[in-house]
Amino acid sequence: MDNEKLNGQPDRWFDDLMHTPETGAEIGADEQAVASYDMADLSDIELEKIIQEAMAEQWDMDDDILPAPEAPSYPDNEYTDTDGEATPAEAEEYDYEETVARKVRPKRKGGYGLFGLPHLLSTAIWAGLILFIGISLGRVLWLCAADILAFGRQDKAVTITITDADNLDSITNKLYNAGLIEYPELFKMYAKLAKVEEKDKISAGTFELNTLYDYHALVGGMSATSSYRETIEVFIPEGYTCAQIYALLEEKGVCTVQQMEEYASQSEFSSYWFLEGVERGSKYCLEGFLFPDTYEFYTGDKPQRVFHKLLSRFDDQFTDEMVAQIDTLNQRLAAKYRSHGLGQDYIDQHKMTVKEIVIIASMIEKETAHTGEIRNISSVIYNRLTNPGNYPTLDIDATLLYYLGKSELTDADLADASNPYNTRIHKGLPPGPISNPGLFSLKAALDPADTNYYFYALDPNAYPREHKFFTNYDDHKAFLASLGY
């Protein structure tokens, strides 16, 4: 400390130390600091300019604190003096003043996002885009769900017809045109996922559907066993031929003639016991076994279902008791054969089976005028069959009419030996049935009346129409002459 302060004015330094400048008093520059930084020779104007420039700098207060400079690192044992103290071989100069004086980069005042837009605007755009996509996707999903589940539909019955020629595309178009679906491509996608075509879930036919049905109900409603499928009642008269039955089913919209003929000729029908001995492969091979009755079929039905119904009805009607009657009938016929001098070998070769019973019943059906004479017609046929020596042929014109498909015969028709159904020339029974007989004709074929009749002729003057029966040819010829034949 200055001796003058201590000796001359001992209390002055203390007063100066404790003195506080008055508020607003000008603080002057530190002359020693100015001299140490070589600014002693600067004029007041130049010094003022430097101060103003320093005050004008905009510093980021967050960046004022600079990281401490890293101390230089030295390799182990590279710099060691004789006393064992580590000293740098070549001291790296580190300019602290330059580091402190380096201007720090100003902090960015705002954030920027998508396409250089401020974050707030970018976020708003993204939110709007996501909202738009969500609403659009939701609307699409709702429309699809509404069509699949039939939401918001009116209650309206619709009739639609599917044919065997239809495929998924044509069926979809029919559903769309009928107003049962809104989006055809969506229905086809559903149908493919459900394997509708592979599993034959949709059948040909006419169906009563409703616009309230969802996709699942629509497919189920068009199935072969659908309760919504339109049905039709068909009455098949007794004595109808296969050709007549096929035409009737086509007329009623059940099956086409071509469908019935093709299925009959191509199928084996091996599960029906009563078809034993019946030759397959022709379109009329089931003649005699399509039982006449009233049926309920689906419109646009499948031929196999139709045949199954008709054949199953025959199976139901031709009972076990009727099967047992065949043995009884053969015993009666055997006695007649013996009475006319025929031996056991001939009898064994001419025993009746279900096939022969149906052939005889089919002729009875065509020849009978009314049920009261049905067993007499049957007796004439059996009397001729069991007495082939005197009556080798049956002489039943109905067999020729069946084969020729005519309603009247000519002399040439009666003399045509090439016709296998010409019972005026060929002995015994025709090759097959000539109609589909009803139950009364079948029972008459199993239980003929016990008569000596060998001839009959229709009496056109009788009412109701009926036949006259004769035991000999002379009486029969005389009656025909009386009618002008």
RODO-456444 format. One record per residue (C-alpha): residue number from 1; x, y, z; residue in three letters. Coordinates in pm, 1 decimal. Example, Ala and Ser with C-alpha at 12.3 -4.5 7.8 and 13.67 -1.06 7.14 Angstrom:
<recs>
- seq, px, py, pz, type
- 1, 1230.0, -450.0, 780.0, ALA
- 2, 1367.0, -106.0, 714.0, SER
</recs>
This chain:
<recs>
- seq, px, py, pz, type
- 1, 0.0, 0.0, 0.0, MET
- 2, 111.9, 355.3, -78.5, ASP
- 3, 316.3, 496.1, 207.4, ASN
- 4, 182.7, 837.0, 141.9, GLU
- 5, -166.8, 715.2, 216.4, LYS
- 6, -51.8, 553.6, 531.6, LEU
- 7, 169.5, 843.3, 654.5, ASN
- 8, 19.1, 1157.1, 520.2, GLY
- 9, -350.7, 1088.0, 524.8, GLN
- 10, -415.3, 776.0, 715.1, PRO
- 11, -795.8, 796.7, 695.4, ASP
- 12, -837.0, 905.7, 335.8, ARG
- 13, -807.3, 561.8, 173.6, TRP
- 14, -1073.1, 423.7, 402.1, PHE
- 15, -1310.3, 710.0, 320.5, ASP
- 16, -1254.3, 657.8, -52.7, ASP
- 17, -1321.8, 286.3, -14.9, LEU
- 18, -1646.3, 338.2, 167.8, MET
- 19, -1764.9, 619.7, -57.9, HIS
- 20, -2067.1, 526.3, -279.2, THR
- 21, -2123.0, 733.5, -591.2, PRO
- 22, -2439.5, 925.7, -596.9, GLU
- 23, -2725.1, 801.5, -809.4, THR
- 24, -2683.2, 928.3, -1167.6, GLY
- 25, -2319.1, 1017.2, -1123.0, ALA
- 26, -2105.5, 941.5, -1426.6, GLU
- 27, -1875.1, 646.9, -1400.1, ILE
- 28, -1551.1, 710.6, -1576.4, GLY
- 29, -1320.1, 473.7, -1751.4, ALA
- 30, -1064.4, 273.8, -1562.8, ASP
- 31, -736.9, 434.7, -1671.5, GLU
- 32, -524.4, 138.1, -1574.0, GLN
- 33, -750.5, -101.0, -1773.8, ALA
- 34, -741.2, 131.6, -2070.6, VAL
- 35, -364.0, 142.6, -2058.1, ALA
- 36, -334.4, -235.8, -2031.2, SER
- 37, -533.8, -285.4, -2354.4, TYR
- 38, -332.4, -20.0, -2542.9, ASP
- 39, -625.6, 217.2, -2558.6, MET
- 40, -463.1, 505.2, -2375.5, ALA
- 41, -395.1, 694.8, -2695.9, ASP
- 42, -756.7, 664.0, -2824.3, LEU
- 43, -956.6, 979.8, -2839.8, SER
- 44, -1281.3, 1012.4, -2653.8, ASP
- 45, -1473.8, 995.7, -2980.8, ILE
- 46, -1308.6, 671.5, -3088.2, GLU
- 47, -1361.8, 513.8, -2748.4, LEU
- 48, -1724.7, 610.9, -2746.6, GLU
- 49, -1768.2, 452.3, -3089.2, LYS
- 50, -1624.5, 122.3, -2966.9, ILE
- 51, -1853.8, 119.8, -2663.4, ILE
- 52, -2160.6, 189.4, -2879.3, GLN
- 53, -2067.0, -87.9, -3120.8, GLU
- 54, -2029.6, -331.9, -2830.5, ALA
- 55, -2365.2, -231.9, -2684.9, MET
- 56, -2530.4, -272.4, -3026.6, ALA
- 57, -2445.1, -648.3, -3042.9, GLU
- 58, -2753.4, -878.0, -2999.5, GLN
- 59, -2647.2, -1175.1, -2791.6, TRP
- 60, -2851.7, -1481.4, -2720.1, ASP
- 61, -2859.4, -1505.1, -2342.6, MET
- 62, -2909.9, -1886.1, -2367.3, ASP
- 63, -2576.9, -1919.5, -2543.1, ASP
- 64, -2372.3, -1678.9, -2320.0, ASP
- 65, -2227.7, -1963.8, -2119.4, ILE
- 66, -1965.9, -2124.7, -2336.0, LEU
- 67, -1839.3, -2473.5, -2275.2, PRO
- 68, -1508.5, -2484.2, -2101.8, ALA
- 69, -1226.0, -2545.8, -2342.6, PRO
- 70, -1096.6, -2898.4, -2333.9, GLU
- 71, -754.7, -2941.0, -2179.9, ALA
- 72, -500.6, -3073.0, -2425.4, PRO
- 73, -432.3, -3443.3, -2388.9, SER
- 74, -88.3, -3592.4, -2409.6, TYR
- 75, 20.2, -3944.3, -2477.3, PRO
- 76, 135.3, -4144.4, -2177.7, ASP
- 77, 500.3, -4086.4, -2085.9, ASN
- 78, 560.2, -3881.8, -2401.1, GLU
- 79, 643.8, -3562.5, -2206.9, TYR
- 80, 820.5, -3623.5, -1875.0, THR
- 81, 1102.4, -3416.4, -1714.6, ASP
- 82, 1376.2, -3557.6, -1498.8, THR
- 83, 1170.1, -3487.7, -1180.5, ASP
- 84, 881.3, -3710.6, -1307.1, GLY
- 85, 643.0, -3417.2, -1363.6, GLU
- 86, 453.9, -3422.5, -1690.4, ALA
- 87, 520.8, -3113.0, -1907.3, THR
- 88, 432.5, -3069.7, -2274.7, PRO
- 89, 729.1, -3101.1, -2506.5, ALA
- 90, 584.0, -2836.5, -2721.8, GLU
- 91, 317.7, -2635.8, -2541.9, ALA
- 92, 10.7, -2588.1, -2755.1, GLU
- 93, -100.3, -2231.1, -2735.7, GLU
- 94, -470.5, -2196.9, -2659.1, TYR
- 95, -612.3, -1850.2, -2724.1, ASP
- 96, -883.0, -1806.0, -2458.7, TYR
- 97, -945.2, -1447.8, -2559.8, GLU
- 98, -1023.2, -1551.0, -2917.0, GLU
- 99, -1268.2, -1821.4, -2791.6, THR
- 100, -1447.9, -1575.1, -2566.2, VAL
- 101, -1459.9, -1312.7, -2833.0, ALA
- 102, -1601.1, -1553.3, -3099.3, ARG
- 103, -1955.0, -1452.0, -3188.3, LYS
- 104, -2212.7, -1716.5, -3105.1, VAL
- 105, -2469.6, -1801.0, -3385.1, ARG
- 106, -2806.0, -1635.4, -3306.5, PRO
- 107, -3087.2, -1875.6, -3209.7, LYS
- 108, -3364.3, -1927.2, -3467.4, ARG
- 109, -3667.2, -1739.6, -3354.7, LYS
- 110, -3936.1, -1971.4, -3513.2, GLY
- 111, -3987.6, -2344.6, -3619.2, GLY
- 112, -4066.5, -2451.3, -3978.1, TYR
- 113, -4223.8, -2777.0, -4099.9, GLY
- 114, -4374.1, -2917.5, -4420.7, LEU
- 115, -4276.8, -2722.9, -4735.6, PHE
- 116, -4115.1, -2455.5, -4523.4, GLY
- 117, -4446.4, -2366.7, -4358.1, LEU
- 118, -4460.5, -2282.3, -3988.1, PRO
- 119, -4529.2, -2580.3, -3764.5, HIS
- 120, -4878.6, -2467.1, -3669.6, LEU
- 121, -4994.0, -2436.8, -4030.2, LEU
- 122, -4824.5, -2765.4, -4124.4, SER
- 123, -4997.3, -2943.2, -3838.5, THR
- 124, -5331.8, -2799.9, -3943.6, ALA
- 125, -5282.7, -2923.3, -4302.0, ILE
- 126, -5189.7, -3272.7, -4185.9, TRP
- 127, -5485.5, -3285.8, -3947.3, ALA
- 128, -5722.7, -3175.9, -4223.0, GLY
- 129, -5582.6, -3431.9, -4466.2, LEU
- 130, -5613.7, -3714.2, -4214.3, ILE
- 131, -5967.4, -3606.1, -4127.5, LEU
- 132, -6067.7, -3598.2, -4496.7, PHE
- 133, -5922.7, -3944.6, -4561.4, ILE
- 134, -6088.7, -4082.1, -4249.6, GLY
- 135, -6428.2, -3942.1, -4342.3, ILE
- 136, -6400.1, -4064.2, -4703.0, SER
- 137, -6288.3, -4411.3, -4597.7, LEU
- 138, -6559.8, -4429.3, -4335.8, GLY
- 139, -6824.3, -4332.0, -4590.4, ARG
- 140, -6702.6, -4597.9, -4833.9, VAL
- 141, -6705.7, -4861.7, -4560.3, LEU
- 142, -7053.0, -4756.5, -4453.2, TRP
- 143, -7188.5, -4777.5, -4809.2, LEU
- 144, -7035.6, -5121.8, -4853.3, CYS
- 145, -7169.8, -5242.3, -4519.4, ALA
- 146, -7512.3, -5098.7, -4597.3, ALA
- 147, -7527.9, -5291.2, -4924.9, ASP
- 148, -7394.0, -5616.3, -4777.9, ILE
- 149, -7627.0, -5601.7, -4476.6, LEU
- 150, -7919.5, -5435.3, -4659.8, ALA
- 151, -7938.3, -5132.6, -4428.1, PHE
- 152, -8193.1, -4867.0, -4507.1, GLY
- 153, -8378.7, -5068.7, -4772.7, ARG
- 154, -8748.5, -5059.5, -4848.1, GLN
- 155, -8958.8, -5370.3, -4798.2, ASP
- 156, -9021.6, -5485.0, -5155.3, LYS
- 157, -9079.4, -5837.6, -5288.9, ALA
- 158, -8890.3, -5922.7, -5605.8, VAL
- 159, -8916.6, -6229.3, -5830.9, THR
- 160, -8599.0, -6338.6, -6006.5, ILE
- 161, -8543.0, -6632.4, -6242.3, THR
- 162, -8207.8, -6810.3, -6269.7, ILE
- 163, -8140.7, -7049.8, -6556.3, THR
- 164, -7875.5, -7316.4, -6605.4, ASP
- 165, -7708.9, -7088.3, -6859.8, ALA
- 166, -7651.4, -6812.9, -6602.1, ASP
- 167, -7309.2, -6753.6, -6446.9, ASN
- 168, -7195.3, -6525.3, -6165.1, LEU
- 169, -7182.3, -6218.1, -6390.2, ASP
- 170, -7531.2, -6264.4, -6532.3, SER
- 171, -7677.6, -6350.0, -6190.0, ILE
- 172, -7519.0, -6036.8, -6043.8, THR
- 173, -7667.2, -5825.4, -6324.0, ASN
- 174, -8011.3, -5972.7, -6257.8, LYS
- 175, -7983.3, -5891.0, -5887.9, LEU
- 176, -7868.8, -5536.2, -5967.6, TYR
- 177, -8143.1, -5474.9, -6224.5, ASN
- 178, -8400.7, -5604.3, -5976.8, ALA
- 179, -8279.2, -5356.9, -5712.5, GLY
- 180, -8160.0, -5628.7, -5475.2, LEU
- 181, -7800.2, -5500.5, -5466.8, ILE
- 182, -7638.1, -5159.5, -5524.0, GLU
- 183, -7279.6, -5252.7, -5606.2, TYR
- 184, -7235.8, -5546.8, -5847.2, PRO
- 185, -6857.8, -5567.8, -5806.5, GLU
- 186, -6894.6, -5586.3, -5429.3, LEU
- 187, -7143.7, -5872.9, -5459.6, PHE
- 188, -6914.7, -6061.2, -5697.7, LYS
- 189, -6627.7, -6016.5, -5452.3, MET
- 190, -6848.5, -6156.6, -5174.4, TYR
- 191, -6960.6, -6445.6, -5396.3, ALA
- 192, -6601.4, -6538.4, -5479.8, LYS
- 193, -6496.9, -6529.3, -5113.0, LEU
- 194, -6797.8, -6747.2, -5025.5, ALA
- 195, -6713.9, -6982.0, -5318.4, LYS
- 196, -7070.5, -6958.4, -5443.6, VAL
- 197, -6993.6, -7103.6, -5788.4, GLU
- 198, -6759.3, -7377.1, -5666.2, GLU
- 199, -7013.4, -7511.8, -5417.6, LYS
- 200, -7318.0, -7466.2, -5646.2, ASP
- 201, -7490.8, -7256.7, -5383.8, LYS
- 202, -7714.2, -7091.4, -5644.1, ILE
- 203, -7958.0, -7311.0, -5833.1, SER
- 204, -8166.4, -7257.7, -6141.8, ALA
- 205, -8524.5, -7161.3, -6069.8, GLY
- 206, -8762.1, -6877.9, -5990.6, THR
- 207, -8719.2, -6725.5, -5646.1, PHE
- 208, -8931.0, -6488.1, -5438.4, GLU
- 209, -8675.2, -6254.1, -5280.4, LEU
- 210, -8695.6, -5921.8, -5098.8, ASN
- 211, -8489.2, -5603.4, -5104.8, THR
- 212, -8449.2, -5642.9, -4727.7, LEU
- 213, -8233.5, -5954.0, -4776.0, TYR
- 214, -7860.4, -5915.4, -4715.0, ASP
- 215, -7600.0, -6086.6, -4934.0, TYR
- 216, -7607.3, -6405.9, -4727.4, HIS
- 217, -7986.1, -6425.4, -4744.9, ALA
- 218, -7983.4, -6358.9, -5119.7, LEU
- 219, -7744.5, -6646.4, -5186.7, VAL
- 220, -7935.6, -6874.3, -4951.2, GLY
- 221, -8262.8, -6766.5, -5109.2, GLY
- 222, -8141.2, -6883.4, -5450.1, MET
- 223, -8026.2, -7227.3, -5336.5, SER
- 224, -8179.9, -7555.5, -5449.8, ALA
- 225, -8351.5, -7605.7, -5112.6, THR
- 226, -8448.2, -7246.1, -5052.4, SER
- 227, -8784.1, -7184.2, -4886.5, SER
- 228, -8808.8, -6870.1, -5101.3, TYR
- 229, -8796.8, -7074.6, -5420.2, ARG
- 230, -9112.2, -7058.0, -5625.6, GLU
- 231, -9293.0, -7389.5, -5654.6, THR
- 232, -9558.3, -7509.7, -5892.3, ILE
- 233, -9807.3, -7791.9, -5864.3, GLU
- 234, -9809.4, -8031.7, -6158.0, VAL
- 235, -10069.6, -8301.0, -6217.3, PHE
- 236, -9944.6, -8592.9, -6428.6, ILE
- 237, -10240.4, -8792.6, -6562.8, PRO
- 238, -10244.8, -9171.8, -6559.3, GLU
- 239, -10136.9, -9321.4, -6887.7, GLY
- 240, -9909.9, -9032.1, -6989.5, TYR
- 241, -9597.4, -9139.8, -7175.0, THR
- 242, -9247.8, -9014.0, -7093.4, CYS
- 243, -9263.8, -8782.9, -7393.4, ALA
- 244, -9590.4, -8633.1, -7266.7, GLN
- 245, -9454.3, -8594.1, -6912.7, ILE
- 246, -9140.2, -8419.3, -7037.9, TYR
- 247, -9348.1, -8177.4, -7247.0, ALA
- 248, -9579.1, -8106.3, -6952.5, LEU
- 249, -9287.8, -8029.4, -6718.8, LEU
- 250, -9141.3, -7791.0, -6974.9, GLU
- 251, -9479.1, -7621.3, -7017.4, GLU
- 252, -9500.7, -7570.0, -6640.3, LYS
- 253, -9147.9, -7427.0, -6623.5, GLY
- 254, -9003.8, -7713.3, -6420.5, VAL
- 255, -8750.5, -7860.2, -6665.7, CYS
- 256, -8693.5, -7855.8, -7038.0, THR
- 257, -8757.2, -8159.5, -7256.7, VAL
- 258, -8389.4, -8165.3, -7348.7, GLN
- 259, -8283.0, -8169.9, -6983.0, GLN
- 260, -8512.2, -8460.9, -6905.5, MET
- 261, -8410.7, -8662.7, -7210.8, GLU
- 262, -8039.2, -8611.0, -7152.8, GLU
- 263, -8053.5, -8703.7, -6786.0, TYR
- 264, -8267.2, -9011.3, -6851.0, ALA
- 265, -8031.0, -9140.8, -7118.3, SER
- 266, -7707.5, -9068.0, -6927.8, GLN
- 267, -7792.0, -9182.3, -6574.7, SER
- 268, -7781.5, -9534.3, -6434.6, GLU
- 269, -8056.0, -9502.6, -6167.3, PHE
- 270, -7888.2, -9796.7, -5995.1, SER
- 271, -8041.0, -9721.4, -5654.0, SER
- 272, -8396.1, -9818.4, -5759.3, TYR
- 273, -8455.5, -10190.6, -5708.4, TRP
- 274, -8762.4, -10210.4, -5934.1, PHE
- 275, -8556.5, -10111.9, -6240.4, LEU
- 276, -8379.9, -10447.8, -6240.7, GLU
- 277, -8384.1, -10585.3, -6593.1, GLY
- 278, -8477.6, -10248.7, -6746.0, VAL
- 279, -8239.9, -10150.9, -7022.5, GLU
- 280, -8082.1, -9806.9, -6969.3, ARG
- 281, -7936.7, -9556.7, -7211.1, GLY
- 282, -8240.6, -9424.0, -7398.2, SER
- 283, -8441.5, -9112.4, -7330.3, LYS
- 284, -8755.9, -9319.1, -7262.8, TYR
- 285, -8590.1, -9599.8, -7068.8, CYS
- 286, -8796.0, -9511.6, -6759.1, LEU
- 287, -9127.4, -9555.2, -6938.3, GLU
- 288, -9382.7, -9710.4, -6704.6, GLY
- 289, -9197.2, -9615.4, -6382.1, PHE
- 290, -9269.6, -9242.0, -6366.4, LEU
- 291, -9566.2, -9266.1, -6138.0, PHE
- 292, -9860.7, -9042.1, -6237.2, PRO
- 293, -9972.0, -8822.1, -5950.4, ASP
- 294, -9986.6, -8460.0, -5834.0, THR
- 295, -9641.8, -8318.0, -5753.9, TYR
- 296, -9497.6, -7995.8, -5628.2, GLU
- 297, -9183.2, -7899.3, -5814.9, PHE
- 298, -8957.3, -7597.8, -5807.8, TYR
- 299, -8968.1, -7379.9, -6114.2, THR
- 300, -8641.7, -7426.9, -6299.0, GLY
- 301, -8585.3, -7748.8, -6108.6, ASP
- 302, -8304.1, -7994.1, -6175.3, LYS
- 303, -8396.0, -8307.5, -6376.0, PRO
- 304, -8237.8, -8540.6, -6120.4, GLN
- 305, -8470.7, -8402.1, -5851.7, ARG
- 306, -8771.2, -8445.9, -6079.3, VAL
- 307, -8683.5, -8806.8, -6166.7, PHE
- 308, -8611.7, -8880.1, -5803.4, HIS
- 309, -8957.7, -8760.7, -5704.3, LYS
- 310, -9133.8, -8958.9, -5975.7, LEU
- 311, -8937.8, -9279.0, -5915.4, LEU
- 312, -8962.8, -9248.1, -5538.7, SER
- 313, -9340.6, -9221.1, -5569.5, ARG
- 314, -9348.2, -9544.4, -5771.7, PHE
- 315, -9140.2, -9709.1, -5498.1, ASP
- 316, -9386.6, -9587.3, -5237.3, ASP
- 317, -9693.3, -9709.5, -5431.4, GLN
- 318, -9556.8, -10046.8, -5537.2, PHE
- 319, -9566.5, -10189.4, -5186.5, THR
- 320, -9424.6, -10508.9, -5039.3, ASP
- 321, -9774.9, -10660.1, -5050.6, GLU
- 322, -9784.3, -10596.3, -5425.6, MET
- 323, -9442.8, -10759.3, -5463.9, VAL
- 324, -9574.6, -11063.4, -5279.3, ALA
- 325, -9875.7, -11073.3, -5514.6, GLN
- 326, -9639.4, -11145.5, -5806.8, ILE
- 327, -9573.3, -11491.5, -5662.7, ASP
- 328, -9945.0, -11551.3, -5625.2, THR
- 329, -10004.4, -11437.2, -5983.7, LEU
- 330, -9733.5, -11669.1, -6117.0, ASN
- 331, -9900.1, -11964.6, -5944.0, GLN
- 332, -10233.1, -11877.0, -6109.5, ARG
- 333, -10066.2, -11839.4, -6449.3, LEU
- 334, -9877.2, -12167.7, -6406.5, ALA
- 335, -10209.0, -12349.4, -6369.8, ALA
- 336, -10337.9, -12186.7, -6690.8, LYS
- 337, -10018.5, -12278.5, -6878.4, TYR
- 338, -10055.1, -12640.1, -6773.2, ARG
- 339, -10419.6, -12642.2, -6874.9, SER
- 340, -10312.0, -12557.0, -7226.8, HIS
- 341, -10044.3, -12825.6, -7238.4, GLY
- 342, -9732.5, -12617.8, -7161.1, LEU
- 343, -9450.5, -12768.7, -6954.2, GLY
- 344, -9254.7, -12643.0, -6655.3, GLN
- 345, -8962.3, -12513.2, -6862.3, ASP
- 346, -9193.8, -12287.0, -7057.2, TYR
- 347, -9363.7, -12178.1, -6735.6, ILE
- 348, -9029.1, -12094.4, -6569.5, ASP
- 349, -8921.5, -11887.7, -6870.7, GLN
- 350, -9243.2, -11684.8, -6867.5, HIS
- 351, -9275.9, -11591.5, -6503.3, LYS
- 352, -9385.9, -11238.5, -6430.9, MET
- 353, -9143.6, -10985.6, -6277.1, THR
- 354, -9197.9, -10622.3, -6186.1, VAL
- 355, -9094.2, -10524.3, -6537.8, LYS
- 356, -9356.3, -10751.7, -6700.9, GLU
- 357, -9623.5, -10637.4, -6456.2, ILE
- 358, -9555.8, -10274.7, -6550.6, VAL
- 359, -9568.1, -10356.9, -6925.5, ILE
- 360, -9908.3, -10524.7, -6884.7, ILE
- 361, -10033.6, -10242.0, -6660.2, ALA
- 362, -9929.0, -9985.6, -6921.1, SER
- 363, -10137.0, -10163.8, -7187.5, MET
- 364, -10432.9, -10191.9, -6949.1, ILE
- 365, -10405.8, -9818.1, -6885.2, GLU
- 366, -10428.8, -9738.5, -7255.7, LYS
- 367, -10704.1, -9989.6, -7336.8, GLU
- 368, -10944.9, -9935.7, -7046.5, THR
- 369, -11246.1, -9708.3, -7092.5, ALA
- 370, -11334.6, -9692.3, -6721.0, HIS
- 371, -11218.2, -9854.2, -6399.5, THR
- 372, -11515.7, -10089.5, -6384.4, GLY
- 373, -11378.9, -10296.0, -6672.1, GLU
- 374, -11012.2, -10274.6, -6582.1, ILE
- 375, -10975.8, -10630.7, -6444.2, ARG
- 376, -11157.8, -10774.6, -6746.8, ASN
- 377, -10909.5, -10605.6, -6981.6, ILE
- 378, -10632.2, -10759.7, -6769.7, SER
- 379, -10790.6, -11105.7, -6796.9, SER
- 380, -10800.0, -11088.1, -7179.3, VAL
- 381, -10426.0, -11015.5, -7190.3, ILE
- 382, -10336.8, -11301.3, -6952.4, TYR
- 383, -10574.9, -11546.7, -7124.1, ASN
- 384, -10396.2, -11488.1, -7452.4, ARG
- 385, -10048.7, -11509.0, -7295.9, LEU
- 386, -10123.2, -11843.9, -7131.5, THR
- 387, -10278.5, -11991.6, -7447.8, ASN
- 388, -10017.7, -11911.6, -7712.0, PRO
- 389, -10113.4, -12208.8, -7929.0, GLY
- 390, -10454.7, -12058.2, -8013.7, ASN
- 391, -10375.8, -11691.1, -7958.3, TYR
- 392, -10004.4, -11632.9, -8035.1, PRO
- 393, -10035.0, -11252.1, -8046.8, THR
- 394, -10205.3, -10995.5, -7825.3, LEU
- 395, -10342.8, -10784.1, -8115.9, ASP
- 396, -10338.9, -10463.0, -7908.9, ILE
- 397, -10330.1, -10160.4, -8136.4, ASP
- 398, -10220.9, -9926.7, -7856.9, ALA
- 399, -9868.9, -10069.4, -7876.3, THR
- 400, -9837.3, -9969.2, -8244.4, LEU
- 401, -9976.7, -9623.6, -8177.8, LEU
- 402, -9715.9, -9573.7, -7902.4, TYR
- 403, -9422.7, -9668.1, -8121.1, TYR
- 404, -9540.9, -9470.4, -8423.2, LEU
- 405, -9661.7, -9171.0, -8223.9, GLY
- 406, -9987.1, -9168.9, -8418.3, LYS
- 407, -10356.5, -9159.5, -8327.2, SER
- 408, -10478.0, -9375.3, -8617.9, GLU
- 409, -10333.1, -9677.6, -8794.7, LEU
- 410, -10323.5, -9776.2, -9157.4, THR
- 411, -10318.1, -10125.7, -9309.6, ASP
- 412, -9948.4, -10070.5, -9377.9, ALA
- 413, -9888.5, -9996.9, -9009.4, ASP
- 414, -10066.1, -10317.5, -8909.7, LEU
- 415, -9852.2, -10520.2, -9149.8, ALA
- 416, -9518.1, -10360.0, -9056.2, ASP
- 417, -9303.3, -10636.2, -8906.2, ALA
- 418, -9010.9, -10396.6, -8844.4, SER
- 419, -9205.6, -10236.1, -8563.0, ASN
- 420, -9104.3, -10424.5, -8243.3, PRO
- 421, -9423.3, -10298.6, -8076.5, TYR
- 422, -9648.4, -10452.6, -8345.1, ASN
- 423, -9840.1, -10703.3, -8128.7, THR
- 424, -10040.5, -10811.7, -8431.2, ARG
- 425, -9726.8, -10979.3, -8567.7, ILE
- 426, -9480.2, -11030.7, -8279.1, HIS
- 427, -9566.3, -11285.1, -8010.4, LYS
- 428, -9587.7, -11215.6, -7642.2, GLY
- 429, -9534.4, -10882.9, -7468.9, LEU
- 430, -9389.1, -10572.3, -7635.5, PRO
- 431, -9027.1, -10475.9, -7549.6, PRO
- 432, -9133.6, -10227.1, -7284.4, GLY
- 433, -9418.3, -10031.1, -7128.6, PRO
- 434, -9622.5, -9804.0, -7355.4, ILE
- 435, -9732.9, -9558.9, -7082.4, SER
- 436, -9693.0, -9479.9, -6715.0, ASN
- 437, -9978.5, -9665.0, -6546.0, PRO
- 438, -10160.3, -9560.6, -6232.4, GLY
- 439, -10219.2, -9764.0, -5921.3, LEU
- 440, -10546.6, -9922.4, -6042.0, PHE
- 441, -10383.1, -10052.4, -6357.9, SER
- 442, -10090.8, -10193.1, -6157.4, LEU
- 443, -10327.2, -10371.2, -5920.1, LYS
- 444, -10532.0, -10504.8, -6213.0, ALA
- 445, -10214.1, -10639.9, -6369.4, ALA
- 446, -10139.9, -10823.8, -6042.7, LEU
- 447, -10494.9, -10952.0, -5996.8, ASP
- 448, -10679.2, -11009.6, -6325.1, PRO
- 449, -11041.0, -11122.4, -6327.8, ALA
- 450, -11098.9, -11493.7, -6372.5, ASP
- 451, -11268.3, -11501.4, -6715.9, THR
- 452, -11266.9, -11683.6, -7049.9, ASN
- 453, -11256.0, -11360.8, -7252.6, TYR
- 454, -11017.1, -11343.0, -7546.9, TYR
- 455, -11158.5, -11042.8, -7733.2, PHE
- 456, -11296.1, -10699.0, -7659.3, TYR
- 457, -11413.1, -10404.6, -7870.5, ALA
- 458, -11512.9, -10049.8, -7776.4, LEU
- 459, -11886.1, -9980.4, -7796.5, ASP
- 460, -11920.6, -9621.1, -7923.0, PRO
- 461, -12293.7, -9622.5, -7854.4, ASN
- 462, -12254.6, -9694.0, -7484.0, ALA
- 463, -12255.7, -9415.1, -7225.5, TYR
- 464, -12024.7, -9396.5, -7053.5, PRO
- 465, -11792.0, -9549.9, -7304.0, ARG
- 466, -11709.7, -9911.8, -7242.9, GLU
- 467, -11589.8, -10229.5, -7407.9, HIS
- 468, -11779.2, -10538.8, -7507.9, LYS
- 469, -11603.9, -10866.4, -7416.9, PHE
- 470, -11617.4, -11190.9, -7613.9, PHE
- 471, -11505.1, -11549.9, -7561.0, THR
- 472, -11469.4, -11632.1, -7933.9, ASN
- 473, -11377.2, -11461.7, -8257.3, TYR
- 474, -11712.1, -11509.2, -8431.7, ASP
- 475, -11902.5, -11306.3, -8171.5, ASP
- 476, -11632.6, -11042.3, -8180.1, HIS
- 477, -11641.9, -11023.5, -8562.9, LYS
- 478, -12018.0, -10995.6, -8566.4, ALA
- 479, -12013.9, -10704.1, -8322.1, PHE
- 480, -11759.3, -10515.7, -8535.9, LEU
- 481, -11971.1, -10577.1, -8844.1, ALA
- 482, -12266.9, -10424.5, -8661.2, SER
- 483, -12063.7, -10109.4, -8609.5, LEU
- 484, -11976.2, -10088.6, -8977.9, GLY
- 485, -11621.3, -10217.2, -8956.3, TYR
</recs>
